[in-house]
């Protein structure tokens, strides 16, 4: 190890320092090299005679490193006397960059302020950090792209659904007008089928529009007013009876049904739950719709069907969008019905839960404040 002072370590100590597994160097307070061991010199491709008394430590740094040395390194050493685990890039003799982790201690030695510095090559750490940074940037990019695609898809759903509503409404109206003319039984049957299909399409379009609004943060349109839950459900079931003429719909109601709610949204909720029961319930058994107003400040609405129970693994995500029923192809919906049910319940300050077993069947229960 070269040195610029007659006072210093013994020859034996210098030999040991030269063979150390890290770079060891000593500089004056202004950064000028006083000593540098062989390990450090080999790592940066420069001889000790090129460093000691000729250059300063900061002269070996990149432009950014020199700024850091001036604004952080030197002030920290003066204030606290140490700097630990600072990552810097030193310029090799051939012009390449050598990433190093550096520790330093500032103290007085024979009346002179010196810096004792230990340096470790950090190529593997540098590579890992760069790869980690690149991975984070890629993850951020992919997340942003996925978010943009999801937003575009939801916007497209809303646009398409809105544009479909008018032609479907025209089909339904034209089919109803056909009923004013005398039709053959076959024509009446065909017209009734067209009308039911148009009504179902209208409900699906409504679900798609509601889904888009909910996912884009606008929330469901909600217009609460005084109404009677029993009456709302009775009217909804009357329409559903026409839509599902082959299914038995049983009605049970008790207590006072008066409340402040959005009647059209509650009717939509009933329609979605009954449609779900039709799709997944046992065809030969009735679907029971119960409203209960005996609990004081809360009302409940329950829709029950018999049939194959919902697998327990599906229950936690059942009210999420695009979730289907018990088996593939068992329903014809796009998987938004129960999501809309949950959103309507939330809009009313209520909750909806489901119980399902082989012995008791499946029951969806809405609880909402009066």
C-alpha positions in Angstrom: 0.0 0.0 0.0 1.4 3.4 -0.9 1.2 6.2 1.6 2.1 9.8 1.8 3.4 10.0 5.4 6.4 8.4 7.2 4.2 7.6 10.1 1.8 4.7 9.5 1.1 1.0 9.9 4.0 -1.5 10.0 5.0 -3.4 6.8 3.4 -6.5 8.1 0.1 -4.7 8.7 0.3 -3.1 5.3 0.7 -6.5 3.7 -2.4 -7.8 5.5 -4.4 -4.7 4.5 -3.3 -5.1 0.8 -4.8 -8.6 0.8 -8.1 -7.7 2.5 -11.3 -8.8 0.8 -12.5 -5.3 0.5 -11.1 -2.0 -0.8 -9.4 0.0 2.0 -8.4 3.6 1.5 -7.5 6.7 3.5 -8.1 10.2 2.4 -7.6 13.7 3.8 -10.6 15.8 4.7 -10.8 17.2 1.2 -10.9 13.7 -0.3 -7.2 13.5 -1.5 -5.9 9.9 -1.4 -3.4 9.2 1.4 -3.5 5.4 1.1 -5.1 2.7 -1.1 -4.8 -1.1 -0.8 -4.1 -3.4 -3.6 -7.6 -4.8 -3.7 -9.1 -1.4 -4.3 -6.5 -0.5 -6.9 -7.2 -3.8 -8.8 -11.0 -3.3 -8.7 -10.8 0.2 -10.3 -7.9 -0.6 -12.6 -5.5 2.1 -11.2 -2.2 1.9 -9.4 -1.6 3.4 -6.0 0.9 5.8 -7.5 -1.9 7.1 -9.7 -4.0 7.9 -6.7 -2.0 8.9 -3.7 -1.2 12.6 -3.7 -2.6 12.9 -7.2 -6.4 12.7 -7.2 -9.3 13.0 -4.7 -11.8 10.2 -4.0 -14.7 12.2 -5.5 -12.7 12.6 -8.8 -13.3 8.8 -9.4 -17.1 9.2 -9.1 -19.6 9.8 -11.9 -21.1 13.3 -12.3 -24.1 12.3 -10.2 -21.8 10.7 -7.6 -19.8 13.9 -7.3 -23.0 15.9 -6.6 -24.0 13.4 -4.0 -20.5 13.5 -2.4 -20.7 17.3 -2.2 -24.4 17.6 -1.0 -24.7 14.5 1.2 -21.4 12.6 1.8 -19.3 15.4 3.1 -22.0 17.1 5.2 -22.9 13.8 6.8 -19.3 12.9 7.7 -18.8 16.3 9.3 -22.1 16.2 11.3 -22.1 12.5 12.4 -18.6 11.3 11.7 -19.8 8.2 9.7 -21.5 7.2 6.5 -22.7 3.7 6.0 -23.7 1.5 3.0 -23.7 4.2 0.4 -23.9 2.9 -3.1 -21.7 4.7 -5.7 -20.3 4.1 -9.1 -16.5 4.6 -9.5 -14.9 5.1 -12.9 -12.5 2.3 -13.8 -9.2 3.0 -15.5 -10.7 1.8 -18.8 -13.7 4.1 -18.5 -16.2 1.5 -17.3 -18.3 1.9 -14.2 -17.7 -0.2 -11.0 -20.7 -0.2 -8.6 -19.5 -0.1 -5.0 -21.0 0.0 -1.5 -18.9 2.3 0.6 -18.6 2.9 4.4 -16.5 5.8 5.9 -15.4 7.1 9.2 -14.1 10.6 9.8 -11.5 11.1 12.7 -8.4 12.9 13.7 -5.0 11.2 13.1 -1.8 12.9 14.3 -3.5 16.3 14.2 -5.0 15.8 10.7 -8.6 15.0 9.8 -8.7 11.8 7.7 -11.4 9.6 6.3 -11.1 5.8 6.6 -13.0 4.2 3.8 -14.0 0.6 3.1 -15.4 -0.3 -0.3 -17.1 -3.4 -1.6 -17.8 -4.3 -5.3 -21.6 -4.6 -5.7 -22.1 -5.9 -9.2 -24.5 -8.6 -8.1 -26.4 -6.2 -5.9 -26.4 -3.6 -8.7 -27.7 -6.2 -11.2 -30.4 -7.3 -8.8 -31.5 -3.7 -8.1 -31.7 -2.9 -11.8 -33.6 -6.0 -12.6 -36.0 -5.3 -9.7 -36.5 -1.7 -10.9 -37.1 -3.0 -14.4 -39.6 -5.5 -13.1 -41.4 -2.9 -11.1 -41.6 -0.6 -14.2 -43.0 -3.5 -16.3 -45.5 -4.4 -13.6 -46.6 -0.8 -13.4 -46.9 -0.7 -17.2 -48.9 -3.9 -17.3 -51.2 -2.8 -14.5 -51.8 0.5 -16.3 -52.6 -1.3 -19.6 -54.9 -3.7 -17.8 -56.7 -0.8 -16.1 -57.1 1.0 -19.4 -58.4 -2.1 -21.1 -60.9 -2.7 -18.2 -62.1 0.9 -18.4 -62.5 0.7 -22.1 -64.4 -2.5 -21.9 -66.7 -1.1 -19.3 -67.2 2.0 -21.4 -67.9 -0.1 -24.4 -70.4 -2.2 -22.5 -72.2 1.0 -21.5 -72.2 2.4 -25.0 -73.4 -0.8 -26.7 -76.0 -1.5 -24.0 -77.4 2.0 -24.4 -77.5 1.8 -28.2 -79.3 -1.6 -28.0 -82.0 -0.4 -25.7 -83.9 1.5 -28.5 -84.1 -1.3 -31.1 -85.1 -3.8 -28.4 -87.8 -1.5 -27.1 -89.1 -1.1 -30.7 -89.3 -4.9 -31.0 -91.2 -5.1 -27.8 -93.6 -2.3 -28.7 -94.2 -3.8 -32.2 -94.9 -7.2 -30.7 -97.5 -5.7 -28.3 -99.2 -3.9 -31.1 -99.6 -7.3 -32.9 -101.8 -8.4 -30.0 -104.5 -5.9 -31.1 -105.0 -7.9 -34.3 -106.6 -11.3 -34.5 -103.8 -13.9 -34.6 -103.8 -17.6 -35.0 -102.8 -19.6 -32.0 -99.4 -20.2 -33.5 -98.9 -16.5 -34.2 -100.0 -15.6 -30.7 -97.5 -18.2 -29.3 -94.7 -16.8 -31.5 -95.6 -13.2 -30.5 -95.6 -14.0 -26.8 -92.1 -15.6 -27.2 -90.8 -12.6 -29.0 -92.1 -10.3 -26.3 -90.6 -12.4 -23.5 -87.3 -12.4 -25.3 -87.4 -8.6 -25.8 -88.3 -8.1 -22.1 -85.4 -10.4 -21.1 -83.0 -8.5 -23.4 -84.2 -5.2 -21.8 -83.4 -6.5 -18.3 -80.0 -7.7 -19.4 -79.3 -4.3 -21.0 -80.4 -2.6 -17.7 -78.0 -4.9 -15.8 -75.1 -4.0 -18.2 -75.7 -0.3 -17.8 -75.9 -0.6 -14.0 -72.8 -2.6 -14.0 -70.9 0.0 -16.0 -72.1 2.8 -13.8 -71.1 0.9 -10.6 -67.7 0.0 -11.9 -66.9 3.5 -13.2 -67.7 4.9 -9.8 -71.0 6.7 -10.7 -73.1 4.3 -8.6 -76.6 3.2 -9.3 -79.3 5.7 -10.0 -81.3 5.8 -6.8 -84.6 7.6 -6.2 -86.1 6.6 -2.8 -89.8 7.5 -2.0 -92.5 6.2 0.3 -93.8 2.8 -0.9 -95.0 -0.5 0.4 -92.6 -3.5 0.0 -95.5 -6.0 -0.2 -97.1 -4.1 -3.1 -93.8 -3.6 -4.9 -93.1 -7.4 -4.8 -96.7 -8.3 -5.8 -96.4 -6.1 -8.9 -93.0 -7.5 -9.8 -94.2 -11.1 -9.4 -97.2 -10.4 -11.6 -94.9 -9.4 -14.4 -92.5 -12.3 -13.7 -95.4 -14.7 -13.9 -95.9 -13.7 -17.5 -92.2 -14.0 -18.2 -92.0 -17.5 -16.6 -95.5 -19.0 -17.2 -94.3 -22.6 -16.5 -92.9 -21.9 -13.1 -94.9 -21.7 -9.9 -94.3 -18.5 -7.9 -95.5 -18.6 -4.4 -96.1 -15.5 -2.4 -95.9 -15.0 1.4 -96.0 -11.6 3.3 -96.4 -10.6 6.9 -96.4 -7.4 8.9 -96.2 -3.8 7.8 -94.5 -3.3 4.4 -94.3 0.5 4.5 -90.9 1.9 3.8 -88.8 4.6 2.0 -87.1 2.9 -1.0 -86.6 3.0 -4.7 -89.6 0.8 -5.8 -88.2 0.2 -9.4 -84.8 -0.9 -8.0 -86.5 -3.3 -5.5 -88.6 -4.7 -8.4 -85.4 -5.1 -10.4 -83.8 -6.9 -7.4 -86.8 -9.3 -7.2 -86.6 -9.9 -10.9 -82.9 -10.8 -10.7 -83.3 -13.2 -7.7 -86.4 -14.9 -9.3 -84.5 -15.2 -12.6 -81.6 -16.8 -10.8 -84.0 -19.2 -9.0 -85.6 -20.1 -12.4 -82.2 -20.8 -13.9 -80.8 -22.9 -11.0 -83.8 -24.2 -9.1 -85.6 -27.6 -9.6 -88.2 -26.9 -12.4 -91.0 -29.0 -10.8 -90.8 -27.1 -7.4 -92.2 -23.7 -6.7 -90.2 -20.5 -6.1 -91.2 -18.8 -2.8 -90.9 -15.0 -2.4 -91.4 -13.8 1.2 -91.6 -10.3 2.6 -91.6 -9.7 6.3 -92.4 -6.4 8.0 -92.7 -7.6 11.6 -89.2 -6.6 12.7 -89.8 -3.0 13.6 -87.2 -0.8 11.8 -86.1 -3.4 9.3 -87.8 -5.3 6.5 -86.7 -8.6 4.9 -87.3 -10.0 1.4 -86.4 -13.7 0.8 -86.4 -15.7 -2.4 -86.2 -19.5 -2.0 -85.9 -22.4 -4.4 -85.2 -26.1 -4.2 -82.5 -27.7 -6.2 -78.8 -28.4 -6.3 -77.0 -26.4 -3.6 -74.4 -23.8 -4.4 -70.9 -25.2 -3.8 -69.4 -23.7 -0.6 -66.3 -22.6 -2.6 -68.5 -20.3 -4.7 -70.3 -18.6 -1.9 -67.6 -15.9 -1.1 -67.5 -14.6 -4.7 -71.2 -15.3 -5.6 -72.1 -11.6 -5.7 -69.1 -10.6 -7.8 -69.6 -9.7 -11.5 -69.2 -12.5 -14.1 -69.8 -15.2 -11.5 -72.1 -18.0 -12.6 -74.0 -20.6 -10.7 -73.4 -24.2 -9.7 -72.2 -25.5 -13.0 -71.1 -24.3 -16.4 -73.9 -23.5 -18.8 -76.6 -23.8 -16.0 -77.7 -20.2 -16.6 -78.0 -18.0 -19.6 -77.1 -14.7 -18.0 -73.9 -12.8 -18.3 -73.3 -13.2 -14.6 -74.3 -9.7 -13.5 -77.7 -10.4 -11.8 -76.4 -11.1 -8.3 -73.8 -8.2 -8.5 -76.7 -5.8 -9.3 -78.7 -7.3 -6.4 -75.8 -6.5 -4.0 -75.4 -3.0 -5.4 -79.2 -2.3 -4.9 -79.0 -3.6 -1.4 -76.0 -1.3 -0.7 -77.8 1.7 -2.2 -80.6 1.1 0.3 -78.2 0.8 3.2 -79.1 -2.9 3.4 -77.4 -6.3 3.0 -78.1 -9.5 1.1 -76.9 -12.9 2.1 -77.4 -16.5 0.8 -77.9 -19.8 2.5 -77.7 -23.0 0.5 -77.9 -26.7 1.4 -79.2 -30.0 0.0 -81.9 -30.3 2.6 -83.1 -26.7 2.8 -82.5 -25.5 -0.8 -81.2 -22.0 -1.6 -82.5 -18.8 0.0 -81.4 -15.2 -0.8 -82.4 -12.8 1.9 -82.4 -9.0 1.6 -82.5 -7.0 4.9 -83.0 -3.2 4.6 -83.9 -0.4 6.9 -87.5 0.7 6.9 
